Amino acid sequence: MVTIKQVSERAGVSSATVSRVINNTDTVKEKTRKLVLNAMAELGYRHNTIAASLASNKTNTIGLVVPELHGSFFGAMMSGSEQVLRKANKHMFVVAGHSDDAMERQEIDALLSRRCDALILHVEAISNEYLIKLASQNVPLVVVNRYIEEISEQCTSLDNVRGGYMATRHLLDLGHTHIAYAAGALFKADGVHRLQGHKQALHDAGIEADDQLIEEGDFQAHSGEACIDRLLDRQQQFTAIACGNDEMATGAINALRRRGLRVPEDVSVIGYDNIDYASYLTPKLTTIDYPVREIGEMAARWILNQAYGDARQSLTHILTPELIVRGTTRAI
């Protein structure tokens, strides 16, 4: 087996320099880096990560738990984390908890048993108490898209109450007073908080929230369609609808058109998240921007700071949503 010492002799540098090249530090001149890489290639050197982890007690791996592996929302978040970690020469294991308490616990245990140095957790079913206890066990972890007061410094999320408020405030500013709401799953914090913001905006405008204009979905497009169908089947009157996310808004638009209503001429529609395809719909979807990639990046920076002592990382715990006005809303 080729050793670091043999590589250093071939490249004409110290063993410490070879180690810096392997660890991808910024302190090695490019000319020297090329000498070392060429020597490694010529000798067929393979870095023994298992031996290195035993020596340093670090595996340079981070575990990420997300509800699902599909969809542009989680894809953007995972991509943001992976890019930051890769630049720091760290690796990421990704697993899905499927919003199920037992599965989320099982996946967390699996990642820890594989000696991940830290965890990024986008979990929806396990309790705050479980996460508080886990954080107390000296496991570096950051909770994504969820705020827990007792471990607030280990949480990074969006102000979803404010985002829900902004969505409905936009419709109110356009003159709409009969506003329906297609909520996301209300066992999830972001679904609850976005609906809370919607109701607060109505209250501030002197309008009492009407439960008959509120339907619950599950953040999937088909549930947005179902919400519209239930509202129209009950002959509810509304000129606008705010949706729990963009997928539900897409389903809502399909259902409105199927029922002979035009968007935005008959009904204005606003989504939430600003996922990639929102700007490719016809008309383009008015929505609330959720900087999901930025939150993924922020979670990774927290890990580099807390698990690896990289004090250069800038950290923000609560991000601010932004209204993106496009073509699915109009004044009445």
C-alpha positions in Angstrom: 0.0 0.0 0.0 1.4 3.4 -1.0 2.0 5.7 2.0 1.9 9.5 2.4 5.6 9.4 3.0 6.2 7.8 -0.5 4.0 10.4 -2.1 5.9 13.2 -0.4 9.3 11.8 -1.6 8.0 11.5 -5.1 6.6 15.0 -5.1 9.6 16.5 -3.3 7.5 18.0 -0.5 6.8 17.3 3.1 4.3 14.8 4.4 2.4 17.7 6.0 2.0 19.3 2.6 0.6 16.0 1.2 -1.9 15.9 4.0 -3.0 19.5 3.3 -3.5 18.6 -0.4 -5.6 15.5 0.6 -7.7 17.6 3.0 -8.1 20.3 0.3 -6.9 23.2 2.4 -6.4 26.7 0.9 -2.8 27.0 2.1 -1.1 25.0 -0.6 0.2 26.8 -3.7 -1.4 25.5 -7.0 2.0 24.5 -8.4 2.7 22.4 -5.3 -0.8 20.9 -5.3 -0.3 19.7 -8.9 3.0 18.1 -8.0 1.4 16.2 -5.1 -1.6 15.1 -7.2 0.6 13.9 -10.0 2.7 11.9 -7.5 -0.5 10.4 -6.1 -1.7 9.4 -9.6 1.7 7.9 -10.6 1.9 5.8 -7.4 -1.7 4.9 -7.3 -2.2 6.4 -3.9 -5.7 6.0 -2.3 -6.5 7.9 0.9 -7.5 5.6 3.7 -10.5 7.5 5.1 -11.3 4.8 7.6 -7.8 5.1 9.2 -8.0 8.9 9.0 -11.3 8.9 10.8 -10.0 6.6 13.6 -7.0 8.9 14.1 -9.0 12.1 14.1 -12.3 10.8 15.5 -14.0 12.5 12.6 -15.5 10.8 9.5 -16.2 14.1 7.6 -19.7 12.9 6.9 -23.0 14.6 7.7 -26.3 12.9 7.8 -29.3 14.7 6.3 -32.9 13.6 7.0 -35.7 14.9 4.8 -39.4 13.9 4.5 -39.1 12.9 0.9 -36.4 12.5 -1.8 -38.5 13.7 -4.7 -39.8 17.2 -5.6 -38.1 20.5 -6.4 -38.4 21.8 -2.8 -36.3 19.1 -1.1 -34.0 18.8 -4.1 -33.1 22.5 -3.8 -32.5 22.2 -0.1 -30.3 19.2 -0.4 -28.4 20.8 -3.2 -27.7 23.9 -1.1 -26.3 21.8 1.7 -24.3 19.5 -0.5 -22.6 22.4 -2.3 -21.4 24.1 0.9 -20.3 20.8 2.4 -18.5 19.6 -0.7 -16.5 22.9 -0.8 -15.4 22.1 2.7 -14.3 18.5 1.7 -17.2 17.0 3.6 -19.7 14.3 2.4 -23.4 13.9 3.0 -25.6 10.9 3.6 -29.3 11.5 2.7 -32.2 9.5 4.0 -36.0 10.0 4.0 -38.2 9.9 7.1 -41.5 10.1 5.2 -43.1 12.3 8.0 -43.4 9.2 10.2 -42.3 9.2 13.8 -40.8 5.7 13.8 -39.1 6.0 10.5 -37.5 9.4 11.4 -36.1 8.0 14.6 -34.9 4.9 12.8 -33.1 6.9 10.1 -31.5 9.2 12.8 -30.2 6.1 14.6 -28.9 4.7 11.4 -26.9 7.8 10.6 -25.4 8.0 14.1 -24.5 4.3 14.0 -22.5 5.1 10.8 -20.6 7.7 12.8 -21.8 10.8 11.0 -20.1 13.8 12.6 -23.3 15.9 12.6 -27.0 15.9 11.5 -29.2 18.2 9.4 -32.8 17.3 10.3 -35.8 18.3 8.3 -38.2 16.1 10.3 -41.9 16.6 10.8 -43.3 13.8 13.0 -40.9 13.4 15.9 -41.6 15.6 18.9 -39.8 18.7 20.0 -38.9 16.8 23.2 -37.1 14.1 21.2 -35.0 16.7 19.4 -34.2 18.7 22.6 -33.0 15.4 24.2 -30.9 14.5 21.1 -29.3 18.0 21.1 -28.4 17.5 24.8 -26.4 14.4 24.0 -23.6 16.3 22.4 -24.7 15.5 18.8 -24.1 18.5 16.6 -27.4 19.0 14.8 -29.4 21.7 13.1 -33.1 21.5 12.7 -34.4 22.9 9.4 -37.8 24.5 8.7 -38.8 24.2 12.3 -38.4 26.5 15.3 -37.9 25.0 18.8 -37.4 27.7 21.5 -35.3 25.5 23.8 -32.7 24.9 21.0 -33.4 28.0 18.9 -29.7 28.4 18.2 -29.8 25.1 16.4 -32.7 25.9 14.2 -32.9 27.6 10.8 -36.2 28.4 9.3 -38.4 30.8 7.4 -40.9 33.1 9.1 -43.9 31.3 7.8 -46.4 33.3 9.7 -45.1 36.4 8.0 -45.2 34.7 4.6 -48.8 33.6 5.1 -49.6 37.1 6.1 -47.9 38.6 3.0 -49.8 36.3 0.7 -53.2 37.3 2.0 -52.2 40.9 2.4 -51.4 41.0 -1.3 -54.9 39.8 -2.2 -56.5 42.3 0.2 -54.4 45.1 -1.4 -55.9 44.1 -4.7 -59.4 44.7 -3.3 -60.4 41.1 -2.6 -62.5 40.5 0.5 -63.9 37.0 -0.2 -60.6 35.0 0.1 -60.5 31.2 0.3 -57.6 29.4 1.7 -56.2 25.9 0.7 -54.0 25.0 3.6 -51.2 22.5 3.6 -51.2 19.6 6.1 -52.1 21.1 9.5 -50.1 18.5 11.5 -47.0 20.2 10.0 -45.7 23.4 11.6 -45.4 25.3 8.3 -49.0 24.5 7.3 -50.2 25.8 10.7 -48.1 28.9 10.6 -49.0 29.9 7.0 -52.7 29.6 7.9 -52.1 31.6 11.0 -50.6 34.4 8.9 -53.6 34.3 6.6 -56.0 34.7 9.5 -54.0 37.5 11.0 -54.0 39.5 7.7 -57.8 39.1 7.5 -58.2 40.2 11.1 -56.0 43.3 10.5 -58.2 44.2 7.6 -61.3 43.9 9.7 -62.5 40.7 8.1 -63.5 37.7 10.2 -62.0 34.4 9.0 -64.7 32.1 7.7 -64.0 28.4 8.3 -66.3 27.6 5.3 -63.6 29.2 3.1 -60.8 27.2 4.5 -59.9 23.7 3.2 -57.0 21.5 4.3 -54.8 19.6 1.8 -51.5 17.8 2.1 -49.1 20.1 0.1 -49.6 17.9 -3.0 -51.1 19.2 -6.3 -54.0 16.8 -6.2 -55.1 18.2 -2.8 -55.2 21.7 -4.2 -57.7 20.4 -6.8 -59.7 18.7 -4.1 -59.9 21.9 -2.0 -61.3 23.8 -5.0 -63.8 21.1 -5.7 -65.1 21.0 -2.1 -65.4 24.8 -2.0 -67.3 25.0 -5.3 -69.5 22.0 -4.5 -70.6 23.9 -1.4 -71.2 26.9 -3.7 -68.8 29.1 -1.6 -68.3 32.5 -3.1 -64.7 33.8 -3.4 -62.7 35.9 -5.8 -59.3 34.8 -4.6 -57.6 31.9 -3.0 -54.3 31.6 -1.1 -52.6 28.2 -1.2 -50.3 26.4 1.2 -47.7 25.9 -1.4 -47.1 26.2 -5.2 -48.0 22.5 -5.8 -51.4 23.1 -4.3 -51.8 26.3 -6.2 -51.1 24.4 -9.4 -53.8 21.9 -8.6 -56.2 24.7 -7.6 -55.7 26.4 -11.0 -56.3 23.2 -12.8 -59.6 22.6 -10.9 -60.7 26.2 -11.4 -60.2 25.9 -15.2 -61.9 22.5 -15.2 -64.9 24.2 -13.5 -65.0 26.9 -16.1 -63.3 29.7 -14.1 -60.5 31.8 -15.4 -57.3 32.7 -13.6 -56.9 35.5 -12.7 -60.0 37.1 -14.4 -62.5 35.2 -12.2 -60.3 34.0 -9.3 -56.9 35.2 -8.3 -54.5 32.5 -7.0 -51.3 32.9 -4.9 -49.0 30.1 -4.0 -46.1 29.7 -1.6 -42.4 28.5 -2.0 -41.5 29.9 -5.5 -40.4 26.6 -6.7 -38.7 26.4 -10.1 -41.7 25.8 -12.3 -43.8 28.6 -10.8 -42.4 31.0 -13.3 -43.1 28.6 -16.2 -46.9 28.3 -15.7 -49.3 30.2 -17.9 -49.9 32.7 -16.5 -46.9 32.7 -14.2 -47.7 32.0 -10.6 -47.7 34.8 -8.0 -46.2 33.4 -4.9 -44.2 33.8 -1.7 -40.5 33.1 -2.2 -39.1 30.5 0.2 -35.3 30.6 -0.1 -35.1 26.9 0.4 -31.7 26.5 -1.2 -30.4 29.3 1.1 -31.8 27.5 4.1 -30.0 24.3 3.0 -26.8 26.3 2.7 -27.3 27.9 6.1 -27.8 24.6 7.7 -24.5 23.3 6.2 -22.7 26.4 7.4 -24.0 25.8 10.9 -22.6 22.3 10.8 -19.2 23.5 9.6 -19.2 26.1 12.5 -20.3 23.8 15.3 -19.0 20.4 14.3 -15.7 21.4 12.7 -14.9 24.8 14.4 -15.0 26.9 11.2 -15.7 30.3 12.7 -15.7 31.9 9.2 -19.3 30.8 8.6 -22.0 33.5 8.7 -25.2 32.3 10.4 -28.8 33.4 10.2 -31.5 31.5 12.1 -34.7 33.0 10.7 -35.0 34.0 7.1 -37.5 36.5 5.7 -40.0 35.6 2.9 -40.6 37.8 -0.2 -43.6 38.4 -2.3 -43.2 37.6 -6.0 -46.0 39.2 -8.0 -46.6 37.5 -11.4 -49.7 36.8 -13.5 -52.2 34.8 -11.4 -53.4 37.7 -9.3 -55.2 40.9 -10.3 -57.2 43.7 -8.8 -61.0 43.6 -8.8 
